[in-house]
Amino acid sequence: MSTLKLTQIGNSVGVIFPKELLARLKVEKGDSLFWTEAANGVTLTPYDPELAAQLEEGREFMREYRDTFHQLAK
C-alpha cells in the first residue's frame, strides 16, 4: 500500500497517480474514473457501474424475449 497526496491544481484539489497505478487501472490522461461507496471506504474504477447495470437489464430483456428476437432476425 502506498500513500497518495492531495495537491492544489489551480482552484481545485487533485491527486497525482503514479504510473504504476494508472497502468493497473488501465487508464490514461483524459479518461474518467468512477467511485462508489464500499463497506471499507470507496471503490475507484474506470468502469461506469450505472452502465453495467443498464447492460445487465438489457441482457435480461433479450433473454426473456429470445424467441421474439430470433423471429425478428429472420
C-alpha positions in Angstrom: 0.0 0.0 0.0 1.3 3.5 -0.8 0.1 7.0 0.0 -1.4 9.4 -2.4 -1.1 13.1 -1.5 -3.7 15.7 -2.3 -2.3 18.7 -4.1 -3.5 22.1 -5.2 -4.3 22.2 -9.0 -5.4 25.6 -10.0 -8.5 26.4 -7.9 -9.1 22.7 -7.3 -7.6 19.9 -5.3 -6.4 16.8 -7.0 -4.4 13.6 -6.7 -1.4 12.7 -8.8 -1.5 9.0 -9.5 1.8 7.1 -10.1 2.3 5.5 -13.5 2.1 2.0 -11.9 -1.4 2.7 -10.6 -2.6 4.2 -13.9 -1.3 1.1 -15.7 -3.1 -1.2 -13.2 -6.4 0.7 -13.6 -5.8 0.7 -17.4 -6.5 4.5 -17.7 -4.6 7.4 -19.1 -4.9 11.2 -19.3 -8.4 12.2 -20.3 -10.1 9.0 -19.1 -12.9 9.1 -16.5 -12.9 7.3 -13.1 -16.0 6.4 -11.2 -16.3 5.9 -7.4 -18.8 4.0 -5.4 -19.4 3.7 -1.7 -17.9 0.5 -0.2 -18.0 -1.1 3.2 -14.5 0.0 4.0 -14.5 3.3 2.2 -14.8 3.9 -1.6 -14.0 1.9 -4.7 -12.3 3.6 -7.7 -12.8 2.1 -11.1 -12.7 3.0 -14.8 -16.0 1.1 -15.4 -19.3 3.0 -15.0 -21.4 1.0 -12.6 -24.6 2.6 -13.9 -23.8 1.5 -17.5 -23.0 -2.0 -16.2 -26.5 -2.2 -14.6 -28.1 -1.0 -17.8 -26.3 -3.6 -19.8 -27.4 -6.3 -17.5 -31.0 -5.2 -17.7 -30.7 -5.3 -21.5 -29.3 -8.8 -21.4 -32.2 -10.0 -19.1 -34.7 -8.4 -21.6 -33.1 -10.1 -24.5 -33.0 -13.5 -22.7 -36.7 -13.1 -21.8 -37.7 -12.3 -25.4 -35.1 -14.5 -27.1 -37.7 -16.3 -29.3 -39.2 -13.0 -30.4 -35.7 -11.6 -31.4 -35.0 -14.8 -33.2 -38.2 -14.5 -35.3 -37.5 -10.8 -36.0 -34.0 -11.7 -37.2 -35.4 -13.9 -40.0 
